[in-house]
């Protein structure tokens, strides 16, 4: 850092004389504090250990591409001027990921997930007290209801205040051009013309930010529900995992939550549309009398049919979701066992199963599409029928139409009937009003019925998933815990005398433990189990299949809820499951599992787990990419990598669930030396 002394002792004078950019050229450095600026720059690239900061570029892009709308002025937000730099970059070159804006904090999954999860926990407590079922719909209303109603007020203002004035002003403007009229002066005509233009401008400047906001609201609903589903899936109990499938989860995350994006767009039309219809009917009644009521009545006659079709849509949507879950579940099972299918040449039978499942799904989708098509057909049909009935009824009640393009035909037709006159301004006014009704009642209203019906089905499916049992005992960062009757207590609250003498003693103490997976089950999975595991001891639990060996480990890991007894765990645990679990990545990544690389320990673990020969056989050694669930590896290789992951972690207690079941005799002898 430099301290500059200006020749005239006044920096402001230097700014006025030489400009702000060049003022320091005319200053004399009298003292230097701290490291040189270039050195400061390089120091900023390093972390505390002297290594280059890994997220340096990401931090730079976050600062450079922070969301401009957060700091934009109201005019820039209304006109979307803050997006022009991005479009200009896209005009000059292809856009890259680093050119995009950073996500707003209020749009991030972590923020929305915490917010909705807190509300869901409160809803569960309230439901437990009032003895009712928790409602996800009530939670969504509590979290996003105020923002949703704000956008509803904005929409109501634009529909009732802005769009209603424009047809009236247009009618008065057209009246000025009617021959031999004396009601409208030239100044008033200019005023009405300005009102028409001003209403259009105000409507544009309000409706587009409204659409942006309502789309963001739908996105926040989707992201919040996705985060809630993800967190729930991580807490599902073993019993609940048996009740759900991967296909159901995929369908919830990829299909059901997407209904919120579209549903919020049309939700307000369900109450704005009917109110708008009443107001427009009254305004048209002032123009053409009872004929307006007849035309609007013809329009409203279709609404009960639309409601019935909307209900039918929800039923078909539920059937479609069930069929989709079944198809996705079947496809996941086929992909998981594709090696066996190829080995036994079962491609055609399984292809027929998939085709049959898809056929049932298409049948449900087709039915829903037919209903949706009928709903959308009202867009072109109902409004035109209403306009025709209104004008025809007006003629029958004793009026004749007079306007520029159809004046001859309608005048002759009216002359034949009654010989009365309807003026051009009336035609334009009622046509404009029906144009508003066409958008509200025949486009948005039917869409709203269908989309809200589908969203309700999605909410019910999400609600049912959130009601699955979950592990009551959550993992915490404490290395010393006590589990008593299904609850967690710190050991320091009830610490043993011998442990108080030496808090370095690690181990597990199990006293009179009785546990079962489901509360409705009559048989206990574990009954009156007691044992004490001390450090530096190799303990083997043996027994026939189904005797509860794995369940005992799950009880220690807090995944099996306890009915009676206590489990004291003092130390950090590393666990190797009976069924090997690998993720899509390199072999090394599956062993390290996010831990830092310690070459000496890594080499020792690879040797002890009999993986050295496997690394020589793999095309790229431990940098070979394994597929999802390790499909490119043999069963023994998956088991040894799964074991190596548990051994590599420096823990006090190692829980190994049948680690030798999938390895050969030679590898088994090597593993026994661990």
Secondary structure as a PSIPRED ss2 file (coil, helix, strand):
# PSIPRED VFORMAT (PSIPRED V4.0)

   1 X C   1.000  0.000  0.000
   2 X E   0.000  0.000  1.000
   3 X E   0.000  0.000  1.000
   4 X E   0.000  0.000  1.000
   5 X E   0.000  0.000  1.000
   6 X E   0.000  0.000  1.000
   7 X C   1.000  0.000  0.000
   8 X C   1.000  0.000  0.000
   9 X C   1.000  0.000  0.000
  10 X C   1.000  0.000  0.000
  11 X H   0.000  1.000  0.000
  12 X H   0.000  1.000  0.000
  13 X H   0.000  1.000  0.000
  14 X H   0.000  1.000  0.000
  15 X H   0.000  1.000  0.000
  16 X H   0.000  1.000  0.000
  17 X H   0.000  1.000  0.000
  18 X H   0.000  1.000  0.000
  19 X C   1.000  0.000  0.000
  20 X C   1.000  0.000  0.000
  21 X C   1.000  0.000  0.000
  22 X C   1.000  0.000  0.000
  23 X H   0.000  1.000  0.000
  24 X H   0.000  1.000  0.000
  25 X H   0.000  1.000  0.000
  26 X H   0.000  1.000  0.000
  27 X E   0.000  0.000  1.000
  28 X E   0.000  0.000  1.000
  29 X E   0.000  0.000  1.000
  30 X E   0.000  0.000  1.000
  31 X E   0.000  0.000  1.000
  32 X E   0.000  0.000  1.000
  33 X C   1.000  0.000  0.000
  34 X C   1.000  0.000  0.000
  35 X C   1.000  0.000  0.000
  36 X C   1.000  0.000  0.000
  37 X H   0.000  1.000  0.000
  38 X H   0.000  1.000  0.000
  39 X H   0.000  1.000  0.000
  40 X H   0.000  1.000  0.000
  41 X H   0.000  1.000  0.000
  42 X H   0.000  1.000  0.000
  43 X H   0.000  1.000  0.000
  44 X H   0.000  1.000  0.000
  45 X C   1.000  0.000  0.000
  46 X E   0.000  0.000  1.000
  47 X C   1.000  0.000  0.000
  48 X C   1.000  0.000  0.000
  49 X C   1.000  0.000  0.000
  50 X C   1.000  0.000  0.000
  51 X C   1.000  0.000  0.000
  52 X E   0.000  0.000  1.000
  53 X C   1.000  0.000  0.000
  54 X C   1.000  0.000  0.000
  55 X C   1.000  0.000  0.000
  56 X H   0.000  1.000  0.000
  57 X H   0.000  1.000  0.000
  58 X H   0.000  1.000  0.000
  59 X H   0.000  1.000  0.000
  60 X H   0.000  1.000  0.000
  61 X H   0.000  1.000  0.000
  62 X H   0.000  1.000  0.000
  63 X H   0.000  1.000  0.000
  64 X H   0.000  1.000  0.000
  65 X C   1.000  0.000  0.000
  66 X C   1.000  0.000  0.000
  67 X C   1.000  0.000  0.000
  68 X H   0.000  1.000  0.000
  69 X H   0.000  1.000  0.000
  70 X H   0.000  1.000  0.000
  71 X C   1.000  0.000  0.000
  72 X C   1.000  0.000  0.000
  73 X C   1.000  0.000  0.000
  74 X H   0.000  1.000  0.000
  75 X H   0.000  1.000  0.000
  76 X H   0.000  1.000  0.000
  77 X H   0.000  1.000  0.000
  78 X H   0.000  1.000  0.000
  79 X H   0.000  1.000  0.000
  80 X C   1.000  0.000  0.000
  81 X H   0.000  1.000  0.000
  82 X H   0.000  1.000  0.000
  83 X H   0.000  1.000  0.000
  84 X H   0.000  1.000  0.000
  85 X H   0.000  1.000  0.000
  86 X H   0.000  1.000  0.000
  87 X H   0.000  1.000  0.000
  88 X H   0.000  1.000  0.000
  89 X H   0.000  1.000  0.000
  90 X H   0.000  1.000  0.000
  91 X H   0.000  1.000  0.000
  92 X H   0.000  1.000  0.000
  93 X C   1.000  0.000  0.000
  94 X C   1.000  0.000  0.000
  95 X C   1.000  0.000  0.000
  96 X C   1.000  0.000  0.000
  97 X H   0.000  1.000  0.000
  98 X H   0.000  1.000  0.000
  99 X H   0.000  1.000  0.000
 100 X C   1.000  0.000  0.000
 101 X C   1.000  0.000  0.000
 102 X C   1.000  0.000  0.000
 103 X C   1.000  0.000  0.000
 104 X C   1.000  0.000  0.000
 105 X H   0.000  1.000  0.000
 106 X H   0.000  1.000  0.000
 107 X H   0.000  1.000  0.000
 108 X C   1.000  0.000  0.000
 109 X H   0.000  1.000  0.000
 110 X H   0.000  1.000  0.000
 111 X H   0.000  1.000  0.000
 112 X H   0.000  1.000  0.000
 113 X H   0.000  1.000  0.000
 114 X H   0.000  1.000  0.000
 115 X H   0.000  1.000  0.000
 116 X H   0.000  1.000  0.000
 117 X H   0.000  1.000  0.000
 118 X H   0.000  1.000  0.000
 119 X H   0.000  1.000  0.000
 120 X H   0.000  1.000  0.000
 121 X H   0.000  1.000  0.000
 122 X H   0.000  1.000  0.000
 123 X H   0.000  1.000  0.000
 124 X H   0.000  1.000  0.000
 125 X H   0.000  1.000  0.000
 126 X H   0.000  1.000  0.000
 127 X H   0.000  1.000  0.000
 128 X H   0.000  1.000  0.000
 129 X H   0.000  1.000  0.000
 130 X H   0.000  1.000  0.000
 131 X C   1.000  0.000  0.000
 132 X C   1.000  0.000  0.000
 133 X C   1.000  0.000  0.000
 134 X C   1.000  0.000  0.000
 135 X C   1.000  0.000  0.000
 136 X H   0.000  1.000  0.000
 137 X H   0.000  1.000  0.000
 138 X H   0.000  1.000  0.000
 139 X H   0.000  1.000  0.000
 140 X H   0.000  1.000  0.000
 141 X H   0.000  1.000  0.000
 142 X H   0.000  1.000  0.000
 143 X H   0.000  1.000  0.000
 144 X H   0.000  1.000  0.000
 145 X H   0.000  1.000  0.000
 146 X H   0.000  1.000  0.000
 147 X H   0.000  1.000  0.000
 148 X H   0.000  1.000  0.000
 149 X H   0.000  1.000  0.000
 150 X H   0.000  1.000  0.000
 151 X H   0.000  1.000  0.000
 152 X H   0.000  1.000  0.000
 153 X H   0.000  1.000  0.000
 154 X H   0.000  1.000  0.000
 155 X H   0.000  1.000  0.000
 156 X H   0.000  1.000  0.000
 157 X H   0.000  1.000  0.000
 158 X H   0.000  1.000  0.000
 159 X H   0.000  1.000  0.000
 160 X H   0.000  1.000  0.000
 161 X H   0.000  1.000  0.000
 162 X H   0.000  1.000  0.000
 163 X H   0.000  1.000  0.000
 164 X H   0.000  1.000  0.000
 165 X H   0.000  1.000  0.000
 166 X H   0.000  1.000  0.000
 167 X H   0.000  1.000  0.000
 168 X H   0.000  1.000  0.000
 169 X H   0.000  1.000  0.000
 170 X H   0.000  1.000  0.000
 171 X H   0.000  1.000  0.000
 172 X H   0.000  1.000  0.000
 173 X H   0.000  1.000  0.000
 174 X H   0.000  1.000  0.000
 175 X H   0.000  1.000  0.000
 176 X H   0.000  1.000  0.000
 177 X C   1.000  0.000  0.000
 178 X C   1.000  0.000  0.000
 179 X C   1.000  0.000  0.000
 180 X C   1.000  0.000  0.000
 181 X C   1.000  0.000  0.000
 182 X C   1.000  0.000  0.000
 183 X C   1.000  0.000  0.000
 184 X C   1.000  0.000  0.000
 185 X C   1.000  0.000  0.000
 186 X H   0.000  1.000  0.000
 187 X H   0.000  1.000  0.000
 188 X H   0.000  1.000  0.000
 189 X H   0.000  1.000  0.000
 190 X H   0.000  1.000  0.000
 191 X H   0.000  1.000  0.000
 192 X H   0.000  1.000  0.000
 193 X H   0.000  1.000  0.000
 194 X H   0.000  1.000  0.000
 195 X H   0.000  1.000  0.000
 196 X H   0.000  1.000  0.000
 197 X H   0.000  1.000  0.000
 198 X H   0.000  1.000  0.000
 199 X H   0.000  1.000  0.000
 200 X H   0.000  1.000  0.000
 201 X H   0.000  1.000  0.000
 202 X H   0.000  1.000  0.000
 203 X H   0.000  1.000  0.000
 204 X H   0.000  1.000  0.000
 205 X H   0.000  1.000  0.000
 206 X H   0.000  1.000  0.000
 207 X H   0.000  1.000  0.000
 208 X H   0.000  1.000  0.000
 209 X H   0.000  1.000  0.000
 210 X H   0.000  1.000  0.000
 211 X H   0.000  1.000  0.000
 212 X H   0.000  1.000  0.000
 213 X H   0.000  1.000  0.000
 214 X H   0.000  1.000  0.000
 215 X H   0.000  1.000  0.000
 216 X H   0.000  1.000  0.000
 217 X H   0.000  1.000  0.000
 218 X H   0.000  1.000  0.000
 219 X H   0.000  1.000  0.000
 220 X H   0.000  1.000  0.000
 221 X H   0.000  1.000  0.000
 222 X H   0.000  1.000  0.000
 223 X H   0.000  1.000  0.000
 224 X H   0.000  1.000  0.000
 225 X H   0.000  1.000  0.000
 226 X H   0.000  1.000  0.000
 227 X H   0.000  1.000  0.000
 228 X H   0.000  1.000  0.000
 229 X H   0.000  1.000  0.000
 230 X H   0.000  1.000  0.000
 231 X H   0.000  1.000  0.000
 232 X H   0.000  1.000  0.000
 233 X H   0.000  1.000  0.000
 234 X H   0.000  1.000  0.000
 235 X H   0.000  1.000  0.000
 236 X E   0.000  0.000  1.000
 237 X C   1.000  0.000  0.000
 238 X H   0.000  1.000  0.000
 239 X H   0.000  1.000  0.000
 240 X H   0.000  1.000  0.000
 241 X H   0.000  1.000  0.000
 242 X H   0.000  1.000  0.000
 243 X H   0.000  1.000  0.000
 244 X C   1.000  0.000  0.000
 245 X C   1.000  0.000  0.000
 246 X H   0.000  1.000  0.000
 247 X H   0.000  1.000  0.000
 248 X H   0.000  1.000  0.000
 249 X H   0.000  1.000  0.000
 250 X H   0.000  1.000  0.000
 251 X H   0.000  1.000  0.000
 252 X H   0.000  1.000  0.000
 253 X H   0.000  1.000  0.000
 254 X H   0.000  1.000  0.000
 255 X H   0.000  1.000  0.000
 256 X H   0.000  1.000  0.000
 257 X C   1.000  0.000  0.000
 258 X C   1.000  0.000  0.000
 259 X H   0.000  1.000  0.000
 260 X H   0.000  1.000  0.000
 261 X H   0.000  1.000  0.000
 262 X H   0.000  1.000  0.000
 263 X H   0.000  1.000  0.000
 264 X H   0.000  1.000  0.000
 265 X H   0.000  1.000  0.000
 266 X H   0.000  1.000  0.000
 267 X H   0.000  1.000  0.000
 268 X C   1.000  0.000  0.000
 269 X H   0.000  1.000  0.000
 270 X H   0.000  1.000  0.000
 271 X H   0.000  1.000  0.000
 272 X H   0.000  1.000  0.000
 273 X H   0.000  1.000  0.000
 274 X H   0.000  1.000  0.000
 275 X H   0.000  1.000  0.000
 276 X H   0.000  1.000  0.000
 277 X H   0.000  1.000  0.000
 278 X H   0.000  1.000  0.000
 279 X H   0.000  1.000  0.000
 280 X H   0.000  1.000  0.000
 281 X H   0.000  1.000  0.000
 282 X H   0.000  1.000  0.000
 283 X H   0.000  1.000  0.000
 284 X H   0.000  1.000  0.000
 285 X H   0.000  1.000  0.000
 286 X H   0.000  1.000  0.000
 287 X H   0.000  1.000  0.000
 288 X H   0.000  1.000  0.000
 289 X C   1.000  0.000  0.000
 290 X H   0.000  1.000  0.000
 291 X H   0.000  1.000  0.000
 292 X H   0.000  1.000  0.000
 293 X H   0.000  1.000  0.000
 294 X H   0.000  1.000  0.000
 295 X H   0.000  1.000  0.000
 296 X H   0.000  1.000  0.000
 297 X H   0.000  1.000  0.000
 298 X H   0.000  1.000  0.000
 299 X H   0.000  1.000  0.000
 300 X H   0.000  1.000  0.000
 301 X C   1.000  0.000  0.000
 302 X C   1.000  0.000  0.000
 303 X H   0.000  1.000  0.000
 304 X H   0.000  1.000  0.000
 305 X H   0.000  1.000  0.000
 306 X H   0.000  1.000  0.000
 307 X H   0.000  1.000  0.000
 308 X H   0.000  1.000  0.000
 309 X H   0.000  1.000  0.000
 310 X H   0.000  1.000  0.000
 311 X H   0.000  1.000  0.000
 312 X H   0.000  1.000  0.000
 313 X H   0.000  1.000  0.000
 314 X H   0.000  1.000  0.000
 315 X H   0.000  1.000  0.000
 316 X H   0.000  1.000  0.000
 317 X H   0.000  1.000  0.000
 318 X H   0.000  1.000  0.000
 319 X H   0.000  1.000  0.000
 320 X H   0.000  1.000  0.000
 321 X H   0.000  1.000  0.000
 322 X H   0.000  1.000  0.000
 323 X H   0.000  1.000  0.000
 324 X H   0.000  1.000  0.000
 325 X H   0.000  1.000  0.000
 326 X H   0.000  1.000  0.000
 327 X H   0.000  1.000  0.000
 328 X H   0.000  1.000  0.000
 329 X H   0.000  1.000  0.000
 330 X H   0.000  1.000  0.000
 331 X H   0.000  1.000  0.000
 332 X H   0.000  1.000  0.000
 333 X H   0.000  1.000  0.000
 334 X H   0.000  1.000  0.000
 335 X H   0.000  1.000  0.000
 336 X H   0.000  1.000  0.000
 337 X C   1.000  0.000  0.000
 338 X H   0.000  1.000  0.000
 339 X H   0.000  1.000  0.000
 340 X H   0.000  1.000  0.000
 341 X H   0.000  1.000  0.000
 342 X H   0.000  1.000  0.000
 343 X H   0.000  1.000  0.000
 344 X C   1.000  0.000  0.000
 345 X C   1.000  0.000  0.000
 346 X C   1.000  0.000  0.000
 347 X H   0.000  1.000  0.000
 348 X H   0.000  1.000  0.000
 349 X H   0.000  1.000  0.000
 350 X H   0.000  1.000  0.000
 351 X H   0.000  1.000  0.000
 352 X H   0.000  1.000  0.000
 353 X H   0.000  1.000  0.000
 354 X H   0.000  1.000  0.000
 355 X H   0.000  1.000  0.000
 356 X H   0.000  1.000  0.000
 357 X H   0.000  1.000  0.000
 358 X H   0.000  1.000  0.000
 359 X H   0.000  1.000  0.000
 360 X H   0.000  1.000  0.000
 361 X H   0.000  1.000  0.000
 362 X H   0.000  1.000  0.000
 363 X H   0.000  1.000  0.000
 364 X H   0.000  1.000  0.000
 365 X H   0.000  1.000  0.000
 366 X H   0.000  1.000  0.000
 367 X H   0.000  1.000  0.000
 368 X H   0.000  1.000  0.000
 369 X H   0.000  1.000  0.000
 370 X H   0.000  1.000  0.000
 371 X H   0.000  1.000  0.000
 372 X H   0.000  1.000  0.000
 373 X H   0.000  1.000  0.000
 374 X H   0.000  1.000  0.000
 375 X H   0.000  1.000  0.000
 376 X H   0.000  1.000  0.000
 377 X H   0.000  1.000  0.000
 378 X H   0.000  1.000  0.000
 379 X H   0.000  1.000  0.000
 380 X H   0.000  1.000  0.000
 381 X H   0.000  1.000  0.000
 382 X H   0.000  1.000  0.000
 383 X H   0.000  1.000  0.000
 384 X H   0.000  1.000  0.000
 385 X H   0.000  1.000  0.000
 386 X H   0.000  1.000  0.000
 387 X H   0.000  1.000  0.000
 388 X H   0.000  1.000  0.000
 389 X H   0.000  1.000  0.000
 390 X H   0.000  1.000  0.000
 391 X H   0.000  1.000  0.000
 392 X H   0.000  1.000  0.000
 393 X H   0.000  1.000  0.000
 394 X H   0.000  1.000  0.000
 395 X H   0.000  1.000  0.000
 396 X H   0.000  1.000  0.000
 397 X C   1.000  0.000  0.000
 398 X C   1.000  0.000  0.000
 399 X C   1.000  0.000  0.000
 400 X C   1.000  0.000  0.000
 401 X E   0.000  0.000  1.000
 402 X C   1.000  0.000  0.000
 403 X C   1.000  0.000  0.000
 404 X C   1.000  0.000  0.000
 405 X C   1.000  0.000  0.000
 406 X C   1.000  0.000  0.000
 407 X H   0.000  1.000  0.000
 408 X H   0.000  1.000  0.000
 409 X H   0.000  1.000  0.000
 410 X H   0.000  1.000  0.000
 411 X H   0.000  1.000  0.000
 412 X H   0.000  1.000  0.000
 413 X H   0.000  1.000  0.000
 414 X H   0.000  1.000  0.000
 415 X H   0.000  1.000  0.000
 416 X H   0.000  1.000  0.000
 417 X H   0.000  1.000  0.000
 418 X C   1.000  0.000  0.000
 419 X C   1.000  0.000  0.000
 420 X C   1.000  0.000  0.000
 421 X C   1.000  0.000  0.000
 422 X E   0.000  0.000  1.000
 423 X C   1.000  0.000  0.000
 424 X H   0.000  1.000  0.000
 425 X H   0.000  1.000  0.000
 426 X H   0.000  1.000  0.000
 427 X H   0.000  1.000  0.000
 428 X H   0.000  1.000  0.000
 429 X H   0.000  1.000  0.000
 430 X H   0.000  1.000  0.000
 431 X H   0.000  1.000  0.000
 432 X H   0.000  1.000  0.000
 433 X H   0.000  1.000  0.000
 434 X H   0.000  1.000  0.000
 435 X H   0.000  1.000  0.000
 436 X H   0.000  1.000  0.000
 437 X H   0.000  1.000  0.000
 438 X H   0.000  1.000  0.000
 439 X H   0.000  1.000  0.000
 440 X H   0.000  1.000  0.000
 441 X H   0.000  1.000  0.000
 442 X H   0.000  1.000  0.000
 443 X H   0.000  1.000  0.000
 444 X H   0.000  1.000  0.000
 445 X H   0.000  1.000  0.000
 446 X H   0.000  1.000  0.000
 447 X H   0.000  1.000  0.000
 448 X H   0.000  1.000  0.000
 449 X H   0.000  1.000  0.000
 450 X H   0.000  1.000  0.000
 451 X H   0.000  1.000  0.000
 452 X H   0.000  1.000  0.000
 453 X H   0.000  1.000  0.000
 454 X H   0.000  1.000  0.000
 455 X H   0.000  1.000  0.000
 456 X H   0.000  1.000  0.000
 457 X H   0.000  1.000  0.000
 458 X H   0.000  1.000  0.000
 459 X H   0.000  1.000  0.000
 460 X H   0.000  1.000  0.000
 461 X H   0.000  1.000  0.000
 462 X H   0.000  1.000  0.000
 463 X H   0.000  1.000  0.000
 464 X H   0.000  1.000  0.000
 465 X H   0.000  1.000  0.000
 466 X H   0.000  1.000  0.000
 467 X C   1.000  0.000  0.000
 468 X C   1.000  0.000  0.000
 469 X C   1.000  0.000  0.000
 470 X E   0.000  0.000  1.000
 471 X C   1.000  0.000  0.000
 472 X C   1.000  0.000  0.000
 473 X C   1.000  0.000  0.000
 474 X C   1.000  0.000  0.000
 475 X C   1.000  0.000  0.000
 476 X C   1.000  0.000  0.000
 477 X C   1.000  0.000  0.000
 478 X C   1.000  0.000  0.000
 479 X C   1.000  0.000  0.000
 480 X E   0.000  0.000  1.000
 481 X E   0.000  0.000  1.000
 482 X E   0.000  0.000  1.000
 483 X E   0.000  0.000  1.000
 484 X E   0.000  0.000  1.000
 485 X C   1.000  0.000  0.000
 486 X C   1.000  0.000  0.000
 487 X E   0.000  0.000  1.000
 488 X E   0.000  0.000  1.000
 489 X E   0.000  0.000  1.000
 490 X E   0.000  0.000  1.000
 491 X H   0.000  1.000  0.000
 492 X H   0.000  1.000  0.000
 493 X H   0.000  1.000  0.000
 494 X C   1.000  0.000  0.000
 495 X C   1.000  0.000  0.000
 496 X C   1.000  0.000  0.000
 497 X H   0.000  1.000  0.000
 498 X H   0.000  1.000  0.000
 499 X H   0.000  1.000  0.000
 500 X H   0.000  1.000  0.000
 501 X H   0.000  1.000  0.000
 502 X C   1.000  0.000  0.000
 503 X C   1.000  0.000  0.000
 504 X C   1.000  0.000  0.000
 505 X C   1.000  0.000  0.000
 506 X C   1.000  0.000  0.000
 507 X E   0.000  0.000  1.000
 508 X E   0.000  0.000  1.000
 509 X E   0.000  0.000  1.000
 510 X E   0.000  0.000  1.000
 511 X E   0.000  0.000  1.000
 512 X E   0.000  0.000  1.000
 513 X E   0.000  0.000  1.000
 514 X E   0.000  0.000  1.000
 515 X E   0.000  0.000  1.000
 516 X C   1.000  0.000  0.000
 517 X C   1.000  0.000  0.000
 518 X C   1.000  0.000  0.000
 519 X C   1.000  0.000  0.000
 520 X C   1.000  0.000  0.000
 521 X C   1.000  0.000  0.000
 522 X C   1.000  0.000  0.000
 523 X C   1.000  0.000  0.000
 524 X C   1.000  0.000  0.000
 525 X C   1.000  0.000  0.000
 526 X E   0.000  0.000  1.000
 527 X E   0.000  0.000  1.000
 528 X E   0.000  0.000  1.000
 529 X E   0.000  0.000  1.000
 530 X E   0.000  0.000  1.000
 531 X E   0.000  0.000  1.000
 532 X E   0.000  0.000  1.000
 533 X E   0.000  0.000  1.000
 534 X E   0.000  0.000  1.000
 535 X C   1.000  0.000  0.000
 536 X C   1.000  0.000  0.000
 537 X C   1.000  0.000  0.000
 538 X C   1.000  0.000  0.000
 539 X C   1.000  0.000  0.000
 540 X C   1.000  0.000  0.000
 541 X C   1.000  0.000  0.000
 542 X C   1.000  0.000  0.000
 543 X C   1.000  0.000  0.000
 544 X C   1.000  0.000  0.000
 545 X C   1.000  0.000  0.000
 546 X C   1.000  0.000  0.000
 547 X C   1.000  0.000  0.000
 548 X C   1.000  0.000  0.000
 549 X H   0.000  1.000  0.000
 550 X H   0.000  1.000  0.000
 551 X H   0.000  1.000  0.000
 552 X H   0.000  1.000  0.000
 553 X H   0.000  1.000  0.000
 554 X H   0.000  1.000  0.000
 555 X H   0.000  1.000  0.000
 556 X H   0.000  1.000  0.000
 557 X C   1.000  0.000  0.000
 558 X C   1.000  0.000  0.000
 559 X C   1.000  0.000  0.000
 560 X C   1.000  0.000  0.000
 561 X C   1.000  0.000  0.000
 562 X E   0.000  0.000  1.000
 563 X E   0.000  0.000  1.000
 564 X E   0.000  0.000  1.000
 565 X E   0.000  0.000  1.000
 566 X E   0.000  0.000  1.000
 567 X E   0.000  0.000  1.000
 568 X E   0.000  0.000  1.000
 569 X E   0.000  0.000  1.000
 570 X E   0.000  0.000  1.000
 571 X C   1.000  0.000  0.000
 572 X C   1.000  0.000  0.000
 573 X E   0.000  0.000  1.000
 574 X E   0.000  0.000  1.000
 575 X E   0.000  0.000  1.000
 576 X E   0.000  0.000  1.000
 577 X C   1.000  0.000  0.000
 578 X C   1.000  0.000  0.000
 579 X C   1.000  0.000  0.000
 580 X C   1.000  0.000  0.000
 581 X C   1.000  0.000  0.000
 582 X C   1.000  0.000  0.000
 583 X C   1.000  0.000  0.000
 584 X C   1.000  0.000  0.000
 585 X E   0.000  0.000  1.000
 586 X E   0.000  0.000  1.000
 587 X H   0.000  1.000  0.000
 588 X H   0.000  1.000  0.000
 589 X H   0.000  1.000  0.000
 590 X H   0.000  1.000  0.000
 591 X H   0.000  1.000  0.000
 592 X H   0.000  1.000  0.000
 593 X C   1.000  0.000  0.000
 594 X C   1.000  0.000  0.000
 595 X C   1.000  0.000  0.000
 596 X C   1.000  0.000  0.000
 597 X C   1.000  0.000  0.000
 598 X C   1.000  0.000  0.000
 599 X H   0.000  1.000  0.000
 600 X H   0.000  1.000  0.000
 601 X H   0.000  1.000  0.000
 602 X H   0.000  1.000  0.000
 603 X H   0.000  1.000  0.000
 604 X H   0.000  1.000  0.000
 605 X H   0.000  1.000  0.000
 606 X H   0.000  1.000  0.000
 607 X H   0.000  1.000  0.000
 608 X H   0.000  1.000  0.000
 609 X C   1.000  0.000  0.000
 610 X C   1.000  0.000  0.000
 611 X C   1.000  0.000  0.000
 612 X H   0.000  1.000  0.000
 613 X H   0.000  1.000  0.000
 614 X H   0.000  1.000  0.000
 615 X H   0.000  1.000  0.000
 616 X H   0.000  1.000  0.000
 617 X H   0.000  1.000  0.000
 618 X C   1.000  0.000  0.000
 619 X C   1.000  0.000  0.000
 620 X C   1.000  0.000  0.000
 621 X H   0.000  1.000  0.000
 622 X H   0.000  1.000  0.000
 623 X H   0.000  1.000  0.000
 624 X C   1.000  0.000  0.000
 625 X E   0.000  0.000  1.000
 626 X E   0.000  0.000  1.000
 627 X C   1.000  0.000  0.000
 628 X H   0.000  1.000  0.000
 629 X H   0.000  1.000  0.000
 630 X H   0.000  1.000  0.000
 631 X C   1.000  0.000  0.000
 632 X C   1.000  0.000  0.000
 633 X C   1.000  0.000  0.000
 634 X C   1.000  0.000  0.000
 635 X H   0.000  1.000  0.000
 636 X H   0.000  1.000  0.000
 637 X H   0.000  1.000  0.000
 638 X H   0.000  1.000  0.000
 639 X H   0.000  1.000  0.000
 640 X H   0.000  1.000  0.000
 641 X H   0.000  1.000  0.000
 642 X H   0.000  1.000  0.000
 643 X H   0.000  1.000  0.000
 644 X H   0.000  1.000  0.000
 645 X H   0.000  1.000  0.000
 646 X H   0.000  1.000  0.000
 647 X H   0.000  1.000  0.000
 648 X H   0.000  1.000  0.000
 649 X C   1.000  0.000  0.000
 650 X C   1.000  0.000  0.000
 651 X C   1.000  0.000  0.000
 652 X C   1.000  0.000  0.000
 653 X E   0.000  0.000  1.000
 654 X E   0.000  0.000  1.000
 655 X E   0.000  0.000  1.000
 656 X E   0.000  0.000  1.000
 657 X C   1.000  0.000  0.000
 658 X C   1.000  0.000  0.000
 659 X C   1.000  0.000  0.000
 660 X C   1.000  0.000  0.000
 661 X C   1.000  0.000  0.000
 662 X C   1.000  0.000  0.000
 663 X C   1.000  0.000  0.000
 664 X C   1.000  0.000  0.000
 665 X H   0.000  1.000  0.000
 666 X H   0.000  1.000  0.000
 667 X H   0.000  1.000  0.000
 668 X H   0.000  1.000  0.000
 669 X H   0.000  1.000  0.000
 670 X H   0.000  1.000  0.000
 671 X H   0.000  1.000  0.000
 672 X H   0.000  1.000  0.000
 673 X C   1.000  0.000  0.000
 674 X C   1.000  0.000  0.000
